[in-house]
């Protein structure tokens, strides 16, 4: 939304410099009034996106070279949501202040509507039972990340050089003998087990990793910048942590503990799109089940060879179908 406001300002005034600031935490009581750069033109040399900007006496303290000639607050229902500022407008027919105020008023309404709709969008992406991301969100996110990785590989390619795709791994896993747990202890206990597991896994993953429920007792972890070996290391860390955790009724399980089995697959070696990557992880999950459960398996090697570039350590999880073993 701030980018849209900035675009209208550029088309209307053609300024040399312009910025849209958004107030952090507006609508919340007791928060210090702070503003952040949400959109800026030109993007280089003025002030970086995301930068905090102090405001004194209604005027923002921007870059030393930027002294705004026109300034208007984004006000909705007597509440300041942000402000717009610009300098050296090249389109100046008459008094431009009313036009800027109209843009600011419209922008404030749009910004407020976007903020009100955010909880609805977030709710649609969250699993109702475990309060982590749901299958729809995980599949969409994985598709977007694979697409970005493919674009990055093509963008970095020099004429005649092989494509070196950034690594991305997924870890798809489910709870061993979950049906036995449900049948023995009841569905309420089974629901509580899913909730406890959903809260346990985030303790040993990075902030950039994306974790969600993939349906039934299956979970998916997406690990950016992670090769197969690193993904297997993270997966085994999660597997060991779950097996050692004191879940209720764990000693009544066939393996005398609550455990998980899963499969790890790596992009692009095991799949060039999200669906094939999930399928490879799913096949590896079933191989882990066949090996006796409480195990992690890597996807089978394909004919695709990818030049190695050292990525950062990571962890992730993914699958095409919720397993039922």
Buried (B, 14 or more C-beta within 10 A) or exposed (E): BBEBBBBBBBEBBBBBBBBBBBBBEBEEEEEEEBBBBBBBBEEEEBBEEEBEBEBEEEEBEBBEEBEBBBBBBBBBEEEBBBBBBBBBBEEEEEEBEEBBBEBBBBBBBBBBEEBEEEEEEEEEBBBEEBEBBBBEBBBEBBBEBBEEBBEEBEEEEEEEEEEBBBBBBBBBBBBBBBEEBBEEBEEEBBEBBBBBBBEBBEEEBBEBBBBBBBBBBBBBBBBBBBBBEBBBBBBBBBBBBBBEBEBEBBEEBEBEBBBBBBBBBBBBBBBBBBBBBBBBBBBBBBBBBEEEBBBBBBBEEBEEEBEEEEBEEBBBBBBBBBBEB
